[in-house]
Amino acid sequence: MVWHRILESGDLPEGRVTTVSVGRRSLAVSNCNGSFGALDNRCPHQGGPLGEGSIEPGVEERSWLRCPWHGYDFDPVDGHAPGDHNDGPPCFAVEVRDDGVYVDVPDDPEQIRTISHTLVETMTNWGVDTVFGMVGHSNLGFADALREAESRGDLRYIGVRHEGAAAFAATAYGKLTGRLAACFAIAGPGSTNMFTGLYDAKVDRSPVLAISGQVPSGVRGRGAFQDVDLEAAFADVARYSETVHAESNAAELMTLACKTALVERDVAHIVLPDEVQPLPSDSAAGGPAGRVASRLIAPPTEVVSQAAELLAAAQRPLIVVGAGARAEIADVIAFAEQLGAPVATTFKGKGLIADNHPLGCGVLGRSGTPIASWFMNESDAICVFGASFSNHTGIASYKPLVQVDDDPMMLGRFHSVDVPVLGNVGVAARALADQIGDRHQSHDHASEVATRKRIWRDEKQSRLIDDEGRGINAASLFAALARQIDNNAVIAVDVGNNTYSFGRYFEVSEQSILMSGYLGSIGFSLPASMGAWAAVGDTRQIVSVSGDGGFGQYAMELTTAVKYGMNITHVLMNNGELGKISKEQRHAEYDVWQTSLQNPNFAEFATLCGARGSRVESAGDLDDSLAMALNHPGPALVEVMTDVLLV
């Protein structure tokens, strides 16, 4: 027991109660009838905060401390309940001394190892070094284990303003690195708020670990506050979803969750009932040793030979790379250079080959360039690495097709292909190169690629002067961004007209591009840039690009970026409306309706949040404003007033 000074003698008036913290202990301290009392702050019935109650006249003509949650009374000095009841809270000795009021309480008990510690240690063993989330009443035990892990330097916790942002940030972390990050929420709405970001991870094949607090098991299924069947709710979005019970093998459940997320490149989900999180545990943590193997699987020799024969006979082969080729892109480019074949990317694969590479044709499809479209039309054979033939990409299904992927479900996903090749992309590319050697019929198409690039760049140059008096055109913005940004920056792009313009106009050198691909979720870019920053820190520039509609979805996460000193530059294209939707309404010959937006001055908003804010209204000011934002050591926002029609 240790005496602690908790109040000045005159701090607490007669007839009042207040809450005082002593170490990890919370006390309800009262001044009643000239005596001070100190009770445990938790009502023994429902856990109500007694320090937030009131001292009122009650039974037996005495003053009583009334619980604010359910009105039960206790003696404010000694904690006894009225009558013969003996269910009062613990009471602690109090002394009034010359220099204040003192209370005698036990030292904080030594912290025991809990199930939550076992789970957190297993996560970090599997490489989880970043958790995005919100701490709340149903996940406090696990949160405390996270706190201890962070204090040891085992992981970093980033508290967000909305759980959806946590999921998007974790998803982007996985897209950029292939490694596992976690998102964390309370029961009920906190967990369901993560759905959109997790669906983005699922359809784009990004590994994510989601962790949900849960209401106590004793009230589950009985309509308790925030009682949601989370296993059922997550059944569609999560490849793996399990609840940790008191008798569960917690380390094994977390190991299976982490393994599933990484091996399947999917969402795994763990549910933690409130009462289970602080239970003692002497179980060893799990880890990846002996649980995973190399995935550098070679395709069958006869299949490689069949694909090699098809490609070797082509005079105008085209190579298409998707996001699934990210980790092995060097082998694919070497194969393309061997054939002299032009290389186009899917939109999710933008940046896997530089636009200034002699064979790089840019993006194919709706967000793409006429260069890529030209070579698709002129090709006589196509070899696709790590892409699954999205309808937005426009890979011609009637051309002779070789498709390489390490996931058998991706092969021939939407229609049959001539030669489906199951194996690691890099291993397959090297095998094809060895099989074909110099016996291919293709010539080096670099000069033809250069001609098509010159035609497109002349067209882009002509669009720089477009000005209808309604704002800056997109071609000017992305030309300026390409001039100012680092070659190895990470760029997170949102959904909308800004996305199409970025895909069309921005020329990539070595930048990494992150986007919400198959799901196409507006609001992705800002939280995704937070995930990218968590992955690479200040070693690379982090840039987020969105429209005003997308930024509005998670605008308050700008304060999260400020809180953690994230060096992120957000480029906001403000045209005052949901431009992609109004464009679709016009195209379908509908009236433009309900797409206008009521916006603040976003530059001033950024400044109020503690970031650097600037507004650009003239194309001539783009370079200077972008340069200053990119060089600012912390979060910055550049609001560019753009023309909704000049995209």
ABEGO torsion letter per residue (X at the ends): XBBBBABBAAABBBGBBBBBBBEABBBBBBBBGGBBBBBBABBAAAGBBAAABBBBBBBGGBBBBBBAAAGBBBBAAAGBBBEABAABBBBBBBBBBAAEBBBBBBBBBBBBBBAAAAAAAAAAAAGBABBBEBBBAAAAAAAAAAAAAAAAGABBBBBBABAAAAAAAAAAAAAAAGBBBBBBBBBEAAAAAAAAAAAAAAAAGBBBBBBBBBBBAAABGAGBBGBBBAAAAAAAABABBBBBBAABBAAAAAAAAAAAAAAAGBBBBBBBBAAAAABBBABBBBBABGABBBABBBBBAAAAAAAAAAAAABABBBBBBBAAAAAAAAAAAAAAAAAGBBBBBBAAABGABBAABAABAEBBEAABBAAAAAAAAABABBBBBGBAGBAAAGBBAABBBBBBBABAAABGAABBBABBBBEBAAAAAAAAAAAAEAABABBBAAAAAAAAAAAAAAAAAAAAABBAGAEBBAAAAAAAAAAABBAABBBBBBBEAAAAAAAAABBBBABBBBBBBAAGBBGAAAAAAAAAAAAAEAABBBBBBBBAAAAAAAAAAAAAAAAAGBBBBBBBBBAGBBAAAAAAAAAAGBBBBGABBBBBBAAAAAAAAGBBBBBBABAAAAAAAAAAAAABBEBBBBBBBBBAABX
